[in-house]
């Protein structure tokens, strides 16, 4: 299910991880952070696709409602 609050939280976490990664001296830590950032980015892409699908469904339903109201 699409949850805008979750997206906001993910973006906040992503920004924090990027900042930590920039300042990390430990190569292992930096690699781990990079992997986490990649996973978060993948999840955000999935959420973006879900949002686009919801917009498409919403548009179709609004068109149906308009059509029914015209009858």
HELIX and SHEET records of a PDB file:
HELIX    1   1 UNK A    4  UNK A   23  1                                  20    
HELIX    2   2 UNK A   27  UNK A   70  1                                  44    
END                                                                             
